[in-house]
Amino acid sequence: MCAYALSPFPQGTACYALVWEGHIGRFYHMDEALNIQLLRDVMWGPGIRYAFAYGLMDPSFKLQPGAVRLSDAGKLMALAAYCDHINPTPEEQQLVDMLLSHPNEIPKFGKTDFQEFSQHNCGVTSNAGKRLARLISDAIYKHFESAIRDCVIQRAPLLISGGCGLNCEWNSALEDTGMFSDVFAPPCANDSGSAIGTAADAQFHLTGSAKLKWSVYSGPAFVLDELEHADFHLTPATSCEIAKQLHAGAILGWANGNAEIGPRALGNRSILASPLNRGTLERINRLKRREGFRPIAPICREEEVSEHFLPATPSPYMLHFRRVLSTHLPAVTHVDGSARVQTLSKEQNPALHEVLSKFRKLSGFGVLCNTSLNFNGTGFINRASDLARFALDVGFVTDRRNDAGDDRRNGASLK
């Protein structure tokens, strides 16, 4: 209901709906009157199986059977790009079959069940780890595509919800099948959309309307409270000054207006940087305390997306992969040549679009690195005092010292 309510399709449009997340993996049809029919129970626990594959390889993963770390799914998505589509060895096939076994039950995997496999605690960045990431990602996707294909009897849009709807590779693959007239996943595809879907369902039953007027920037407002630290002062954050700082190599925290709904920074609670230097990716991952193999997403002016990415279609919620055409954007180009692009129009976010335009005048590219402004494992930063604490915590304050000739100027910007 969340995906239907937020989708661009008018009420009365028949749709298919794929709901896949940690526990649920189901395919539905919604007719013109919004009658919902379950077409197929595809697999229980797709997200659990996916995330567990990462934990299986990671020696630090020691949770009890049935438990997974929520962050591991995104890490596996990044890791899968380090290996081409491959044929499994007999051992790898046995492991994948075991991970996908009993699709009608919620898996309760424990690491000790897999001790005989060489992938057990092999290390996520090992060759074996990269191969398994690719194999399990492909296997789960193929299982779902095969299961739903014979259920699709009319050309209609596909709605995607559940945490697996944040997997850009799978979203793009579903687009490429040609089975559906369009594919839509909301920016709050994960559990953050549950309340919206519940409200939309209630509204439909009370009023007959199941559609919502909405903006992705409907989260909490930013609070300019008192700063406890003398190291900070307020100064106007003009688009020209911000673009100059970014072009000079600064990494900036950008807080503007209300926060985004959903888990991804889409231009109001973002860390911004120039994409023109590969070293920027390493710097941001250090600041974010993330694994070095994880990519940083680009944010690009919608009007110039065809210059840098293919296909050149809008992707306002950073939910699809695009192929990078330019060799001048190394900080946002993943190892397989892809990028999880967010396109931005002037109407969607005038303030950040202006910064992108000013940056283009300086660099020739209306593209920036964009990752979430948050403490590790927490939601978006929504208070000036928390932003100041974050800046101090990660060493994100202005620093004009040179390190091997690299001007590492970082800052916090309040718009």
C-alpha positions as CSV (number, residue, x, y, z in Angstrom):
1,M,0.0,0.0,0.0
2,C,2.9,2.4,0.6
3,A,4.4,1.7,-2.8
4,Y,0.9,2.1,-4.4
5,A,0.1,5.3,-2.5
6,L,3.4,7.0,-3.4
7,S,3.7,5.7,-7.0
8,P,3.2,8.0,-10.0
9,F,0.4,5.8,-11.4
10,P,-3.1,7.1,-11.0
11,Q,-5.6,5.3,-8.8
12,G,-7.4,2.7,-10.9
13,T,-4.2,1.5,-12.5
14,A,-3.8,-2.3,-12.2
15,C,-0.4,-3.1,-10.8
16,Y,1.8,-6.0,-9.8
17,A,3.5,-5.8,-6.4
18,L,6.7,-7.5,-5.2
19,V,7.2,-7.5,-1.5
20,W,10.5,-8.8,-0.5
21,E,12.5,-8.1,2.7
22,G,14.0,-9.9,5.6
23,H,11.2,-12.3,6.1
24,I,8.7,-11.9,3.3
25,G,9.0,-12.7,-0.3
26,R,5.6,-12.6,-2.0
27,F,4.2,-11.5,-5.4
28,Y,0.8,-9.8,-5.7
29,H,-1.7,-8.4,-8.2
30,M,-3.7,-5.2,-7.4
31,D,-6.7,-4.7,-9.8
32,E,-8.3,-1.4,-10.8
33,A,-10.5,-1.5,-7.7
34,L,-7.5,-2.2,-5.4
35,N,-8.4,-5.7,-4.7
36,I,-5.2,-7.5,-3.7
37,Q,-4.6,-11.0,-4.8
38,L,-1.6,-13.1,-3.7
39,L,-0.2,-14.7,-6.8
40,R,2.8,-16.6,-5.3
41,D,4.7,-17.2,-2.1
42,V,8.1,-17.0,-3.7
43,M,10.5,-17.4,-0.7
44,W,10.4,-16.8,3.0
45,G,13.4,-14.9,4.3
46,P,15.1,-13.6,1.2
47,G,16.8,-10.8,3.1
48,I,17.9,-13.0,5.9
49,R,19.5,-15.5,3.4
50,Y,21.2,-12.6,1.6
51,A,22.6,-10.9,4.7
52,F,23.6,-14.2,6.3
53,A,25.9,-15.0,3.4
54,Y,28.0,-11.9,4.3
55,G,28.0,-12.9,8.0
56,L,29.1,-16.5,7.1
57,M,32.2,-15.1,5.5
58,D,33.0,-12.5,8.2
59,P,35.0,-13.8,11.2
60,S,33.5,-11.0,13.3
61,F,30.0,-12.3,12.9
62,K,29.0,-14.3,15.9
63,L,25.3,-13.9,16.4
64,Q,23.0,-16.7,17.4
65,P,21.3,-18.9,14.8
66,G,18.5,-17.1,13.0
67,A,20.0,-13.6,13.6
68,V,21.6,-11.3,11.0
69,R,23.1,-7.8,11.0
70,L,20.8,-5.4,9.1
71,S,23.8,-3.5,7.6
72,D,25.3,-6.7,6.0
73,A,22.8,-6.7,3.1
74,G,24.1,-3.3,1.7
75,K,27.7,-4.5,2.2
76,L,27.0,-7.6,0.2
77,M,25.4,-5.6,-2.6
78,A,28.6,-3.6,-2.9
79,L,30.8,-6.7,-2.7
80,A,29.0,-8.5,-5.4
81,A,30.3,-5.9,-7.9
82,Y,33.8,-7.2,-7.4
83,C,33.1,-10.4,-9.3
84,D,31.6,-11.0,-12.8
85,H,28.7,-13.3,-13.3
86,I,30.2,-16.8,-12.9
87,N,29.5,-20.5,-13.0
88,P,29.8,-22.0,-9.5
89,T,32.2,-24.7,-8.5
90,P,30.5,-27.9,-7.0
91,E,31.2,-26.7,-3.5
92,E,29.8,-23.2,-4.2
93,Q,26.7,-24.7,-5.8
94,Q,26.2,-26.9,-2.7
95,L,26.5,-23.8,-0.5
96,V,24.1,-21.7,-2.5
97,D,21.6,-24.5,-2.6
98,M,21.8,-24.8,1.2
99,L,21.3,-21.1,1.6
100,L,18.2,-21.2,-0.6
101,S,16.9,-24.5,0.8
102,H,13.4,-24.8,2.4
103,P,12.0,-21.6,0.7
104,N,8.7,-22.1,2.5
105,E,10.3,-21.6,5.9
106,I,12.0,-18.7,7.6
107,P,15.6,-19.7,7.8
108,K,17.3,-20.2,11.1
109,F,20.9,-20.4,9.9
110,G,23.8,-20.8,12.3
111,K,27.4,-20.4,11.2
112,T,28.3,-23.8,12.7
113,D,26.0,-25.4,10.2
114,F,28.4,-24.3,7.4
115,Q,31.8,-25.1,9.0
116,E,32.7,-27.6,6.3
117,F,32.6,-25.0,3.6
118,S,35.8,-23.2,2.7
119,Q,33.8,-19.9,2.6
120,H,33.2,-20.1,6.4
121,N,35.1,-17.2,7.9
122,C,37.0,-16.8,4.6
123,G,37.0,-13.0,4.8
124,V,34.6,-10.9,2.9
125,T,37.2,-9.3,0.6
126,S,38.9,-12.6,-0.3
127,N,38.4,-14.1,-3.7
128,A,36.1,-16.7,-2.3
129,G,34.1,-14.0,-0.5
130,K,33.6,-11.9,-3.7
131,R,32.6,-15.0,-5.6
132,L,30.0,-16.0,-3.0
133,A,28.6,-12.5,-2.9
134,R,28.0,-12.6,-6.6
135,L,26.6,-16.1,-6.6
136,I,24.1,-15.7,-3.8
137,S,23.0,-12.3,-5.2
138,D,22.4,-13.8,-8.7
139,A,20.7,-17.0,-7.2
140,I,18.2,-15.1,-5.1
141,Y,17.3,-12.8,-8.0
142,K,17.0,-15.6,-10.5
143,H,14.8,-17.5,-8.1
144,F,12.4,-14.6,-7.9
145,E,12.4,-13.7,-11.6
146,S,11.7,-17.3,-12.5
147,A,8.9,-17.6,-10.0
148,I,7.0,-14.5,-10.9
149,R,7.4,-14.6,-14.7
150,D,4.6,-17.1,-15.4
151,C,2.3,-15.0,-13.1
152,V,2.5,-11.9,-15.3
153,I,-0.3,-12.1,-17.8
154,Q,-0.8,-8.4,-18.5
155,R,1.6,-5.6,-19.2
156,A,1.3,-3.4,-16.1
157,P,3.5,-1.5,-13.7
158,L,5.5,-3.2,-10.9
159,L,5.5,-1.9,-7.4
160,I,8.4,-2.9,-5.2
161,S,8.4,-2.7,-1.4
162,G,10.4,-4.3,1.4
163,G,14.0,-3.8,2.3
164,C,15.2,-5.7,-0.8
165,G,13.7,-2.9,-2.8
166,L,16.8,-0.9,-1.8
167,N,18.9,-3.3,-3.9
168,C,19.7,-1.2,-7.0
169,E,21.0,-4.1,-9.0
170,W,17.8,-6.1,-8.5
171,N,15.6,-3.1,-9.3
172,S,17.5,-2.5,-12.5
173,A,17.4,-6.2,-13.5
174,L,13.6,-6.2,-13.0
175,E,13.3,-3.2,-15.3
176,D,15.4,-4.9,-17.9
177,T,13.2,-8.0,-18.0
178,G,10.6,-6.1,-20.1
179,M,7.8,-7.9,-18.2
180,F,6.4,-4.7,-16.8
181,S,5.3,-1.3,-18.3
182,D,7.2,0.5,-15.5
183,V,8.9,-0.3,-12.2
184,F,8.5,1.9,-9.1
185,A,10.1,1.5,-5.7
186,P,9.5,4.3,-3.1
187,P,12.4,5.9,-1.2
188,C,11.0,4.3,2.0
189,A,10.8,0.8,0.6
190,N,12.1,-0.7,3.8
191,D,10.3,-0.8,7.2
192,S,10.2,3.0,7.3
193,G,7.3,2.9,4.8
194,S,5.2,0.6,7.0
195,A,3.4,3.5,8.8
196,I,2.8,5.3,5.5
197,G,1.2,2.2,4.0
198,T,-0.9,1.7,7.1
199,A,-2.2,5.3,6.8
200,A,-2.8,4.9,3.1
201,D,-4.8,1.8,3.7
202,A,-6.9,3.6,6.4
203,Q,-7.4,6.6,4.1
204,F,-8.6,4.3,1.3
205,H,-11.2,2.6,3.5
206,L,-12.4,5.8,5.0
207,T,-12.4,8.0,1.8
208,G,-12.0,5.8,-1.2
209,S,-8.7,7.5,-2.0
210,A,-5.5,5.5,-1.8
211,K,-3.1,8.1,-3.2
212,L,-1.0,10.6,-1.2
213,K,0.5,13.9,-2.1
214,W,4.0,13.7,-0.8
215,S,7.6,14.9,-0.9
216,V,10.7,12.8,-0.2
217,Y,11.7,15.7,2.1
218,S,8.9,15.1,4.7
219,G,11.1,14.1,7.6
220,P,11.9,16.2,10.8
221,A,13.0,19.8,10.4
222,F,16.6,20.7,11.2
223,V,17.0,22.4,14.6
224,L,19.5,25.2,15.0
225,D,20.1,24.8,18.7
226,E,23.1,26.1,20.7
227,L,26.6,24.9,19.9
228,E,28.5,23.8,23.0
229,H,31.9,24.0,21.3
230,A,33.9,27.2,20.7
231,D,35.4,25.7,17.6
232,F,32.3,26.5,15.5
233,H,30.7,29.7,14.2
234,L,27.8,30.4,11.9
235,T,28.4,32.0,8.5
236,P,26.2,32.2,5.4
237,A,26.4,29.1,3.3
238,T,26.1,30.6,-0.2
239,S,26.1,28.3,-3.2
240,C,29.1,30.0,-4.7
241,E,31.2,29.5,-1.5
242,I,30.1,25.9,-1.1
243,A,31.0,25.1,-4.7
244,K,34.4,26.7,-4.3
245,Q,35.1,24.7,-1.1
246,L,34.0,21.5,-2.8
247,H,36.1,22.2,-5.9
248,A,39.1,22.9,-3.7
249,G,38.8,19.5,-2.1
250,A,36.6,20.1,1.0
251,I,34.2,17.5,2.3
252,L,31.1,19.2,3.6
253,G,28.2,18.2,5.8
254,W,25.0,19.6,4.2
255,A,21.8,20.0,6.3
256,N,19.0,21.8,4.5
257,G,15.3,21.9,5.3
258,N,13.4,18.8,6.4
259,A,15.1,15.4,6.4
260,E,14.4,12.7,3.8
261,I,11.9,9.9,4.4
262,G,13.5,6.5,4.0
263,P,17.1,5.5,4.7
264,R,19.0,7.3,1.9
265,A,20.4,10.8,1.9
266,L,18.8,12.5,-1.2
267,G,20.2,16.0,-0.8
268,N,18.9,17.4,2.5
269,R,21.1,15.4,5.0
270,S,24.1,14.7,2.9
271,I,27.9,14.6,3.0
272,L,29.0,16.2,-0.2
273,A,32.4,16.2,-2.0
274,S,34.0,16.5,-5.4
275,P,33.8,13.2,-7.5
276,L,36.9,14.1,-9.5
277,N,39.5,12.4,-7.4
278,R,39.5,8.7,-6.5
279,G,41.1,9.5,-3.1
280,T,37.9,11.3,-2.1
281,L,36.2,7.9,-1.9
282,E,38.8,6.6,0.5
283,R,38.6,9.8,2.6
284,I,34.8,9.6,2.9
285,N,34.9,5.9,3.8
286,R,37.4,6.7,6.6
287,L,35.2,9.5,7.9
288,K,32.1,7.3,7.8
289,R,34.1,4.3,9.3
290,R,33.0,2.1,6.4
291,E,34.7,-0.7,4.6
292,G,36.9,0.4,1.8
293,F,35.2,-1.7,-0.8
294,R,31.9,0.2,-0.4
295,P,31.1,2.8,-3.1
296,I,29.9,6.4,-2.8
297,A,26.8,7.4,-4.8
298,P,26.7,10.4,-7.2
299,I,24.1,13.1,-7.2
300,C,23.7,14.6,-10.7
301,R,21.7,17.5,-12.2
302,E,18.8,15.8,-14.1
303,E,19.4,17.9,-17.2
304,E,22.9,16.6,-17.7
305,V,22.5,12.9,-16.7
306,S,22.9,11.8,-20.4
307,E,26.5,13.2,-20.4
308,H,27.6,10.9,-17.6
309,F,25.3,7.9,-17.1
310,L,23.4,5.3,-19.1
311,P,20.5,4.8,-19.3
312,A,19.9,8.5,-19.1
313,T,16.6,8.3,-17.3
314,P,15.6,10.1,-14.0
315,S,16.4,8.3,-10.8
316,P,15.4,10.7,-8.1
317,Y,15.5,8.2,-5.2
318,M,18.9,6.5,-5.8
319,L,17.3,3.1,-6.4
320,H,18.7,2.0,-9.7
321,F,22.2,1.3,-11.1
322,R,23.5,3.3,-14.1
323,R,26.6,2.7,-16.2
324,V,29.2,5.5,-15.8
325,L,30.2,6.9,-19.2
326,S,32.8,9.4,-18.0
327,T,36.3,8.6,-16.9
328,H,36.4,11.8,-14.9
329,L,34.2,10.7,-12.0
330,P,36.4,8.1,-10.2
331,A,35.1,8.8,-6.7
332,V,31.6,7.7,-7.7
333,T,32.4,4.9,-10.1
334,H,32.2,1.5,-8.6
335,V,34.6,-1.3,-9.5
336,D,32.2,-2.7,-12.1
337,G,31.7,0.7,-13.8
338,S,28.3,1.3,-12.2
339,A,27.0,4.0,-10.0
340,R,23.9,4.3,-7.8
341,V,22.9,7.6,-9.2
342,Q,20.5,10.2,-7.8
343,T,19.2,12.6,-10.4
344,L,18.1,16.0,-9.2
345,S,16.0,18.7,-10.9
346,K,15.7,22.3,-9.9
347,E,12.1,21.7,-8.9
348,Q,13.0,18.9,-6.5
349,N,15.7,20.6,-4.6
350,P,16.5,24.2,-5.7
351,A,19.2,24.9,-3.1
352,L,21.3,21.8,-3.9
353,H,20.6,22.1,-7.6
354,E,22.2,25.6,-7.5
355,V,25.3,24.2,-5.8
356,L,25.6,21.6,-8.5
357,S,25.2,24.3,-11.1
358,K,27.9,26.4,-9.5
359,F,30.2,23.4,-9.2
360,R,29.7,22.7,-12.9
361,K,30.9,26.2,-13.8
362,L,34.1,25.5,-11.9
363,S,34.7,21.9,-12.9
364,G,32.6,21.1,-16.0
365,F,30.5,18.6,-14.0
366,G,27.2,19.1,-12.2
367,V,27.9,15.9,-10.2
368,L,28.9,15.5,-6.5
369,C,29.6,12.7,-4.1
370,N,26.6,12.2,-1.9
371,T,26.3,10.0,1.2
372,S,24.3,10.2,4.4
373,L,25.0,12.7,7.1
374,N,24.7,10.5,10.2
375,F,26.6,8.7,13.0
376,N,27.4,5.1,12.2
377,G,24.3,3.0,12.7
378,T,22.0,5.9,13.4
379,G,19.4,8.0,11.5
380,F,20.1,11.4,9.9
381,I,21.5,14.3,12.0
382,N,18.8,16.8,12.7
383,R,20.3,19.2,15.2
384,A,23.2,21.7,14.9
385,S,24.6,20.5,18.2
386,D,24.6,16.9,16.9
387,L,26.3,18.0,13.6
388,A,29.0,19.8,15.7
389,R,29.5,16.6,17.8
390,F,29.7,14.6,14.6
391,A,32.2,16.9,13.1
392,L,34.4,16.7,16.1
393,D,33.9,12.9,16.5
394,V,35.1,12.1,13.0
395,G,37.7,14.9,12.6
396,F,35.4,16.7,10.2
397,V,36.3,20.2,11.2
398,T,38.4,22.6,9.1
399,D,41.9,21.2,8.8
400,R,44.3,22.9,6.4
401,R,47.2,20.6,7.1
402,N,48.7,18.8,4.1
403,D,49.1,15.1,4.0
404,A,51.2,13.8,1.2
405,G,50.3,16.9,-0.8
406,D,46.5,16.3,-0.3
407,D,44.7,19.4,1.0
408,R,42.2,17.7,3.4
409,R,39.8,20.5,4.1
410,N,36.7,19.3,5.7
411,G,33.8,21.4,7.1
412,A,30.2,21.4,8.3
413,S,27.8,23.5,6.3
414,L,24.4,24.7,7.6
415,K,22.2,26.0,4.8
